[in-house]
Amino acid sequence: MDENETLHRAAEKRLKDQSGFWRLLGIFAIVWLILTAVWWMAGGGYFWPAWAIFGMGIALAFAGWGAFGPRQKMPSEQRIQDEMRKFT
């Protein structure tokens, strides 16, 4: 695999991760709205959906870091070849 193909795959993976992040954000927003509506229809009081929003927010932060955070340095061809030899 040449360096151009490696970069292409890395860019493709990053774009897929970013797309997945936006999809996850949309799903979480819908869930947050549903939970808040249930809380409101139940009469309000203690805002218990905050716990679910907090937990999903942590997951969303990690997904965002993976999709938009700093890029990892590409391994050298020598390291790739060394790793491939471990499987033979």
N, CA, C and O atoms as a printed pandas DataFrame, in Angstrom:
     atom_number atom_name residue_name chain_id  residue_number  x_coord  y_coord  z_coord
0              1         N          MET        A               1    0.858   -1.170    0.000
1              2        CA          MET        A               1    0.000    0.000    0.000
2              3         C          MET        A               1    0.903    1.231    0.000
3              4         O          MET        A               1    1.753    1.377    0.879
4              5         N          ASP        A               2    0.725    2.110   -0.973
5              6        CA          ASP        A               2    1.573    3.290   -1.038
6              7         C          ASP        A               2    1.049    4.384   -0.104
7              8         O          ASP        A               2   -0.052    4.283    0.439
8              9         N          GLU        A               3    1.852    5.420    0.068
9             10        CA          GLU        A               3    1.521    6.485    1.020
10            11         C          GLU        A               3    0.252    7.236    0.615
11            12         O          GLU        A               3   -0.527    7.647    1.475
12            13         N          ASN        A               4    0.046    7.412   -0.671
13            14        CA          ASN        A               4   -1.141    8.114   -1.150
14            15         C          ASN        A               4   -2.416    7.361   -0.769
15            16         O          ASN        A               4   -3.403    7.969   -0.353
16            17         N          GLU        A               5   -2.389    6.039   -0.913
17            18        CA          GLU        A               5   -3.546    5.219   -0.556
18            19         C          GLU        A               5   -3.778    5.238    0.955
19            20         O          GLU        A               5   -4.920    5.254    1.413
20            21         N          THR        A               6   -2.688    5.235    1.724
21            22        CA          THR        A               6   -2.796    5.308    3.175
22            23         C          THR        A               6   -3.449    6.615    3.602
23            24         O          THR        A               6   -4.335    6.624    4.457
24            25         N          LEU        A               7   -3.008    7.721    3.001
25            26        CA          LEU        A               7   -3.598    9.028    3.315
26            27         C          LEU        A               7   -5.060    9.081    2.900
27            28         O          LEU        A               7   -5.891    9.666    3.595
28            29         N          HIS        A               8   -5.369    8.469    1.765
29            30        CA          HIS        A               8   -6.750    8.439    1.289
30            31         C          HIS        A               8   -7.643    7.700    2.283
31            32         O          HIS        A               8   -8.736    8.164    2.607
32            33         N          ARG        A               9   -7.175    6.555    2.762
33            34        CA          ARG        A               9   -7.963    5.786    3.735
34            35         C          ARG        A               9   -8.126    6.542    5.044
35            36         O          ARG        A               9   -9.197    6.509    5.651
36            37         N          ALA        A              10   -7.070    7.225    5.486
37            38        CA          ALA        A              10   -7.149    7.995    6.728
38            39         C          ALA        A              10   -8.145    9.139    6.584
39            40         O          ALA        A              10   -8.929    9.405    7.496
40            41         N          ALA        A              11   -8.114    9.813    5.441
41            42        CA          ALA        A              11   -9.055   10.916    5.205
42            43         C          ALA        A              11  -10.487   10.396    5.118
43            44         O          ALA        A              11  -11.414   11.018    5.636
44            45         N          GLU        A              12  -10.659    9.262    4.465
45            46        CA          GLU        A              12  -11.989    8.667    4.346
46            47         C          GLU        A              12  -12.532    8.271    5.723
47            48         O          GLU        A              12  -13.709    8.485    6.011
48            49         N          LYS        A              13  -11.679    7.697    6.566
49            50        CA          LYS        A              13  -12.101    7.317    7.915
50            51         C          LYS        A              13  -12.478    8.552    8.725
51            52         O          LYS        A              13  -13.474    8.533    9.448
52            53         N          ARG        A              14  -11.709    9.609    8.616
53            54        CA          ARG        A              14  -11.996   10.835    9.362
54            55         C          ARG        A              14  -13.334   11.427    8.929
55            56         O          ARG        A              14  -14.114   11.877    9.769
56            57         N          LEU        A              15  -13.602   11.429    7.633
57            58        CA          LEU        A              15  -14.882   11.948    7.142
58            59         C          LEU        A              15  -16.050   11.093    7.622
59            60         O          LEU        A              15  -17.109   11.623    7.961
60            61         N          LYS        A              16  -15.865    9.779    7.653
61            62        CA          LYS        A              16  -16.910    8.893    8.173
62            63         C          LYS        A              16  -17.138    9.143    9.661
63            64         O          LYS        A              16  -18.278    9.149   10.126
64            65         N          ASP        A              17  -16.056    9.349   10.405
65            66        CA          ASP        A              17  -16.179    9.639   11.836
66            67         C          ASP        A              17  -16.929   10.955   12.066
67            68         O          ASP        A              17  -17.758   11.053   12.971
68            69         N          GLN        A              18  -16.635   11.953   11.250
69            70        CA          GLN        A              18  -17.320   13.240   11.391
70            71         C          GLN        A              18  -18.796   13.111   11.054
71            72         O          GLN        A              18  -19.644   13.690   11.733
72            73         N          SER        A              19  -19.104   12.363   10.020
73            74        CA          SER        A              19  -20.505   12.129    9.665
74            75         C          SER        A              19  -21.220   11.382   10.782
75            76         O          SER        A              19  -22.357   11.706   11.127
76            77         N          GLY        A              20  -20.555   10.390   11.340
77            78        CA          GLY        A              20  -21.129    9.637   12.451
78            79         C          GLY        A              20  -21.365   10.507   13.672
79            80         O          GLY        A              20  -22.346   10.313   14.390
80            81         N          PHE        A              21  -20.478   11.465   13.918
81            82        CA          PHE        A              21  -20.662   12.383   15.043
82            83         C          PHE        A              21  -21.938   13.192   14.874
83            84         O          PHE        A              21  -22.720   13.319   15.816
84            85         N          TRP        A              22  -22.159   13.743   13.678
85            86        CA          TRP        A              22  -23.359   14.566   13.459
86            87         C          TRP        A              22  -24.627   13.724   13.571
87            88         O          TRP        A              22  -25.645   14.198   14.076
88            89         N          ARG        A              23  -24.571   12.487   13.106
89            90        CA          ARG        A              23  -25.706   11.581   13.230
90            91         C          ARG        A              23  -25.990   11.284   14.706
91            92         O          ARG        A              23  -27.144   11.286   15.135
92            93         N          LEU        A              24  -24.944   11.033   15.463
93            94        CA          LEU        A              24  -25.080   10.766   16.888
94            95         C          LEU        A              24  -25.637   11.980   17.625
95            96         O          LEU        A              24  -26.471   11.837   18.519
96            97         N          LEU        A              25  -25.181   13.169   17.254
97            98        CA          LEU        A              25  -25.697   14.392   17.867
98            99         C          LEU        A              25  -27.194   14.531   17.614
99           100         O          LEU        A              25  -27.943   14.904   18.516
100          101         N          GLY        A              26  -27.630   14.238   16.404
101          102        CA          GLY        A              26  -29.061   14.307   16.087
102          103         C          GLY        A              26  -29.881   13.316   16.890
103          104         O          GLY        A              26  -30.951   13.647   17.399
104          105         N          ILE        A              27  -29.376   12.104   17.000
105          106        CA          ILE        A              27  -30.086   11.080   17.783
106          107         C          ILE        A              27  -30.158   11.488   19.248
107          108         O          ILE        A              27  -31.212   11.372   19.874
108          109         N          PHE        A              28  -29.053   11.961   19.795
109          110        CA          PHE        A              28  -29.036   12.385   21.195
110          111         C          PHE        A              28  -29.988   13.551   21.426
111          112         O          PHE        A              28  -30.679   13.590   22.443
112          113         N          ALA        A              29  -30.033   14.505   20.492
113          114        CA          ALA        A              29  -30.935   15.650   20.649
114          115         C          ALA        A              29  -32.395   15.187   20.700
115          116         O          ALA        A              29  -33.184   15.699   21.494
116          117         N          ILE        A              30  -32.746   14.226   19.857
117          118        CA          ILE        A              30  -34.113   13.694   19.872
118          119         C          ILE        A              30  -34.403   13.001   21.198
119          120         O          ILE        A              30  -35.471   13.195   21.779
120          121         N          VAL        A              31  -33.459   12.196   21.679
121          122        CA          VAL        A              31  -33.642   11.511   22.962
122          123         C          VAL        A              31  -33.765   12.526   24.089
123          124         O          VAL        A              31  -34.609   12.374   24.972
124          125         N          TRP        A              32  -32.928   13.562   24.066
125          126        CA          TRP        A              32  -32.993   14.594   25.111
126          127         C          TRP        A              32  -34.349   15.288   25.108
127          128         O          TRP        A              32  -34.919   15.555   26.166
128          129         N          LEU        A              33  -34.862   15.579   23.918
129          130        CA          LEU        A              33  -36.182   16.221   23.827
130          131         C          LEU        A              33  -37.281   15.304   24.362
131          132         O          LEU        A              33  -38.179   15.756   25.072
132          133         N          ILE        A              34  -37.209   14.029   24.026
133          134        CA          ILE        A              34  -38.214   13.074   24.516
134          135         C          ILE        A              34  -38.157   12.965   26.031
135          136         O          ILE        A              34  -39.193   13.005   26.695
136          137         N          LEU        A              35  -36.956   12.827   26.581
137          138        CA          LEU        A              35  -36.819   12.729   28.036
138          139         C          LEU        A              35  -37.325   13.994   28.734
139          140         O          LEU        A              35  -37.988   13.916   29.769
140          141         N          THR        A              36  -37.011   15.144   28.167
141          142        CA          THR        A              36  -37.471   16.401   28.760
142          143         C          THR        A              36  -38.990   16.515   28.661
143          144         O          THR        A              36  -39.630   17.013   29.587
144          145         N          ALA        A              37  -39.573   16.065   27.559
145          146        CA          ALA        A              37  -41.035   16.096   27.422
146          147         C          ALA        A              37  -41.702   15.167   28.432
147          148         O          ALA        A              37  -42.729   15.515   29.015
148          149         N          VAL        A              38  -41.127   14.000   28.639
149          150        CA          VAL        A              38  -41.673   13.067   29.632
150          151         C          VAL        A              38  -41.591   13.690   31.026
151          152         O          VAL        A              38  -42.545   13.620   31.801
152          153         N          TRP        A              39  -40.454   14.295   31.335
153          154        CA          TRP        A              39  -40.292   14.961   32.629
154          155         C          TRP        A              39  -41.332   16.062   32.805
155          156         O          TRP        A              39  -41.943   16.182   33.867
156          157         N          TRP        A              40  -41.529   16.865   31.760
157          158        CA          TRP        A              40  -42.478   17.977   31.823
158          159         C          TRP        A              40  -43.916   17.470   31.978
159          160         O          TRP        A              40  -44.689   18.012   32.768
160          161         N          MET        A              41  -44.271   16.421   31.214
161          162        CA          MET        A              41  -45.630   15.880   31.286
162          163         C          MET        A              41  -45.896   15.187   32.623
163          164         O          MET        A              41  -47.044   15.061   33.050
164          165         N          ALA        A              42  -44.829   14.743   33.274
165          166        CA          ALA        A              42  -44.988   14.101   34.570
166          167         C          ALA        A              42  -45.100   15.121   35.706
167          168         O          ALA        A              42  -45.237   14.746   36.870
168          169         N          GLY        A              43  -45.041   16.378   35.372
169          170        CA          GLY        A              43  -45.239   17.413   36.382
170          171         C          GLY        A              43  -43.997   18.177   36.780
171          172         O          GLY        A              43  -44.050   18.996   37.697
172          173         N          GLY        A              44  -42.910   17.939   36.131
173          174        CA          GLY        A              44  -41.693   18.694   36.438
174          175         C          GLY        A              44  -41.037   18.211   37.717
175          176         O          GLY        A              44  -40.891   17.008   37.933
176          177         N          GLY        A              45  -40.652   19.128   38.544
177          178        CA          GLY        A              45  -39.955   18.767   39.773
178          179         C          GLY        A              45  -38.473   18.577   39.517
179          180         O          GLY        A              45  -37.863   19.284   38.716
180          181         N          TYR        A              46  -37.907   17.599   40.223
181          182        CA          TYR        A              46  -36.484   17.314   40.063
182          183         C          TYR        A              46  -36.192   16.952   38.610
183          184         O          TYR        A              46  -36.844   16.076   38.041
184          185         N          PHE        A              47  -35.218   17.621   38.015
185          186        CA          PHE        A              47  -34.925   17.422   36.590
186          187         C          PHE        A              47  -34.031   16.189   36.408
187          188         O          PHE        A              47  -32.822   16.308   36.208
188          189         N          TRP        A              48  -34.645   15.013   36.482
189          190        CA          TRP        A              48  -33.919   13.757   36.355
190          191         C          TRP        A              48  -33.329   13.503   34.965
191          192         O          TRP        A              48  -32.358   12.752   34.872
192          193         N          PRO        A              49  -33.862   14.089   33.865
193          194        CA          PRO        A              49  -33.215   13.845   32.560
194          195         C          PRO        A              49  -31.778   14.355   32.499
195          196         O          PRO        A              49  -31.019   13.985   31.603
196          197         N          ALA        A              50  -31.409   15.206   33.457
197          198        CA          ALA        A              50  -30.041   15.727   33.458
198          199         C          ALA        A              50  -29.012   14.605   33.555
199          200         O          ALA        A              50  -27.920   14.717   32.998
200          201         N          TRP        A              51  -29.354   13.518   34.262
201          202        CA          TRP        A              51  -28.413   12.411   34.390
202          203         C          TRP        A              51  -28.163   11.725   33.053
203          204         O          TRP        A              51  -27.022   11.405   32.719
204          205         N          ALA        A              52  -29.215   11.503   32.300
205          206        CA          ALA        A              52  -29.059   10.887   30.975
206          207         C          ALA        A              52  -28.354   11.852   30.020
207          208         O          ALA        A              52  -27.504   11.440   29.231
208          209         N          ILE        A              53  -28.708   13.129   30.092
209          210        CA          ILE        A              53  -28.073   14.129   29.233
210          211         C          ILE        A              53  -26.585   14.216   29.558
211          212         O          ILE        A              53  -25.754   14.320   28.655
212          213         N          PHE        A              54  -26.253   14.175   30.832
213          214        CA          PHE        A              54  -24.851   14.224   31.245
214          215         C          PHE        A              54  -24.079   13.011   30.710
215          216         O          PHE        A              54  -22.996   13.163   30.146
216          217         N          GLY        A              55  -24.631   11.824   30.886
217          218        CA          GLY        A              55  -23.955   10.614   30.410
218          219         C          GLY        A              55  -23.791   10.590   28.899
219          220         O          GLY        A              55  -22.722   10.254   28.388
220          221         N          MET        A              56  -24.848   10.947   28.191
221          222        CA          MET        A              56  -24.749   10.963   26.729
222          223         C          MET        A              56  -23.837   12.096   26.263
223          224         O          MET        A              56  -23.192   11.988   25.219
224          225         N          GLY        A              57  -23.783   13.177   27.033
225          226        CA          GLY        A              57  -22.879   14.274   26.697
226          227         C          GLY        A              57  -21.425   13.852   26.765
227          228         O          GLY        A              57  -20.610   14.279   25.947
228          229         N          ILE        A              58  -21.094   13.007   27.746
229          230        CA          ILE        A              58  -19.725   12.491   27.834
230          231         C          ILE        A              58  -19.410   11.642   26.604
231          232         O          ILE        A              58  -18.343   11.779   26.007
232          233         N          ALA        A              59  -20.338   10.771   26.231
233          234        CA          ALA        A              59  -20.132    9.940   25.036
234          235         C          ALA        A              59  -19.992   10.820   23.790
235          236         O          ALA        A              59  -19.161   10.544   22.925
236          237         N          LEU        A              60  -20.793   11.862   23.701
237          238        CA          LEU        A              60  -20.739   12.774   22.558
238          239         C          LEU        A              60  -19.409   13.521   22.520
239          240         O          LEU        A              60  -18.856   13.758   21.446
240          241         N          ALA        A              61  -18.901   13.889   23.684
241          242        CA          ALA        A              61  -17.604   14.583   23.736
242          243         C          ALA        A              61  -16.488   13.680   23.210
243          244         O          ALA        A              61  -15.624   14.137   22.462
244          245         N          PHE        A              62  -16.500   12.402   23.594
245          246        CA          PHE        A              62  -15.476   11.478   23.100
246          247         C          PHE        A              62  -15.615   11.253   21.593
247          248         O          PHE        A              62  -14.616   11.176   20.878
248          249         N          ALA        A              63  -16.849   11.149   21.118
249          250        CA          ALA        A              63  -17.063   10.977   19.676
250          251         C          ALA        A              63  -16.581   12.213   18.918
251          252         O          ALA        A              63  -15.968   12.098   17.857
252          253         N          GLY        A              64  -16.861   13.387   19.466
253          254        CA          GLY        A              64  -16.401   14.630   18.837
254          255         C          GLY        A              64  -14.889   14.742   18.831
255          256         O          GLY        A              64  -14.303   15.190   17.845
256          257         N          TRP        A              65  -14.248   14.337   19.923
257          258        CA          TRP        A              65  -12.787   14.374   19.976
258          259         C          TRP        A              65  -12.191   13.439   18.925
259          260         O          TRP        A              65  -11.210   13.780   18.264
260          261         N          GLY        A              66  -12.787   12.265   18.780
261          262        CA          GLY        A              66  -12.287   11.325   17.784
262          263         C          GLY        A              66  -12.495   11.811   16.360
263          264         O          GLY        A              66  -11.676   11.543   15.481
264          265         N          ALA        A              67  -13.591   12.527   16.132
265          266        CA          ALA        A              67  -13.916   12.974   14.774
266          267         C          ALA        A              67  -13.239   14.293   14.402
267          268         O          ALA        A              67  -12.835   14.480   13.255
268          269         N          PHE        A              68  -13.116   15.201   15.357
269          270        CA          PHE        A              68  -12.623   16.536   15.041
270          271         C          PHE        A              68  -11.336   16.902   15.772
271          272         O          PHE        A              68  -10.766   17.965   15.524
272          273         N          GLY        A              69  -10.873   16.038   16.668
273          274        CA          GLY        A              69   -9.675   16.321   17.446
274          275         C          GLY        A              69   -8.424   16.248   16.601
275          276         O          GLY        A              69   -8.490   16.097   15.381
276          277         N          PRO        A              70   -7.277   16.356   17.265
277          278        CA          PRO        A              70   -6.018   16.323   16.509
278          279         C          PRO        A              70   -5.841   15.001   15.783
279          280         O          PRO        A              70   -6.201   13.939   16.290
280          281         N          ARG        A              71   -5.290   15.086   14.609
281          282        CA          ARG        A              71   -5.061   13.878   13.813
282          283         C          ARG        A              71   -3.860   13.126   14.350
283          284         O          ARG        A              71   -2.896   13.710   14.846
284          285         N          GLN        A              72   -3.948   11.825   14.235
285          286        CA          GLN        A              72   -2.819   10.998   14.652
286          287         C          GLN        A              72   -1.768   10.992   13.562
287          288         O          GLN        A              72   -2.082   11.023   12.372
288          289         N          LYS        A              73   -0.533   10.953   13.979
289          290        CA          LYS        A              73    0.569   10.879   13.034
290          291         C          LYS        A              73    0.528    9.517   12.352
291          292         O          LYS        A              73    0.360    8.491   13.011
292          293         N          MET        A              74    0.680    9.511   11.046
293          294        CA          MET        A              74    0.653    8.260   10.292
294          295         C          MET        A              74    1.913    7.452   10.604
295          296         O          MET        A              74    3.010    8.008   10.644
296          297         N          PRO        A              75    1.760    6.143   10.826
297          298        CA          PRO        A              75    2.951    5.320   11.096
298          299         C          PRO        A              75    3.807    5.203    9.838
299          300         O          PRO        A              75    3.310    5.269    8.714
300          301         N          SER        A              76    5.102    5.027   10.061
301          302        CA          SER        A              76    6.003    4.887    8.921
302          303         C          SER        A              76    5.762    3.533    8.255
303          304         O          SER        A              76    5.191    2.621    8.853
304          305         N          GLU        A              77    6.201    3.426    7.024
305          306        CA          GLU        A              77    6.051    2.177    6.281
306          307         C          GLU        A              77    6.825    1.050    6.975
307          308         O          GLU        A              77    6.392   -0.103    6.968
308          309         N          GLN        A              78    7.963    1.388    7.569
309          310        CA          GLN        A              78    8.756    0.378    8.274
310          311         C          GLN        A              78    7.989   -0.187    9.469
311          312         O          GLN        A              78    8.013   -1.397    9.695
312          313         N          ARG        A              79    7.314    0.663   10.231
313          314        CA          ARG        A              79    6.534    0.184   11.370
314          315         C          ARG        A              79    5.368   -0.679   10.903
315          316         O          ARG        A              79    5.029   -1.671   11.548
316          317         N          ILE        A              80    4.758   -0.307    9.793
317          318        CA          ILE        A              80    3.649   -1.103    9.249
318          319         C          ILE        A              80    4.153   -2.487    8.842
319          320         O          ILE        A              80    3.527   -3.502    9.149
320          321         N          GLN        A              81    5.293   -2.515    8.147
321          322        CA          GLN        A              81    5.859   -3.796    7.724
322          323         C          GLN        A              81    6.244   -4.657    8.931
323          324         O          GLN        A              81    6.027   -5.869    8.923
324          325         N          ASP        A              82    6.820   -4.030    9.972
325          326        CA          ASP        A              82    7.180   -4.762   11.184
326          327         C          ASP        A              82    5.953   -5.374   11.843
327          328         O          ASP        A              82    5.998   -6.512   12.311
328          329         N          GLU        A              83    4.860   -4.624   11.882
329          330        CA          GLU        A              83    3.622   -5.106   12.496
330          331         C          GLU        A              83    3.028   -6.238   11.670
331          332         O          GLU        A              83    2.507   -7.206   12.223
332          333         N          MET        A              84    3.106   -6.120   10.347
333          334        CA          MET        A              84    2.568   -7.162    9.477
334          335         C          MET        A              84    3.350   -8.471    9.649
335          336         O          MET        A              84    2.771   -9.553    9.553
336          337         N          ARG        A              85    4.650   -8.379    9.901
337          338        CA          ARG        A              85    5.472   -9.587   10.094
338          339         C          ARG        A              85    5.071  -10.343   11.358
339          340         O          ARG        A              85    5.295  -11.550   11.442
340          341         N          LYS        A              86    4.497   -9.677   12.317
341          342        CA          LYS        A              86    4.069  -10.332   13.560
342          343         C          LYS        A              86    2.959  -11.340   13.305
343          344         O          LYS        A              86    2.785  -12.276   14.086
344          345         N          PHE        A              87    2.204  -11.163   12.220
345          346        CA          PHE        A              87    1.076  -12.035   11.921
346          347         C          PHE        A              87    1.454  -13.217   11.049
347          348         O          PHE        A              87    0.617  -14.076   10.773
348          349         N          THR        A              88    2.701  -13.273   10.612
349          350        CA          THR        A              88    3.111  -14.393    9.747
350          351         C          THR        A              88    3.934  -15.393   10.511
351          352         O          THR        A              88    4.365  -16.398    9.946
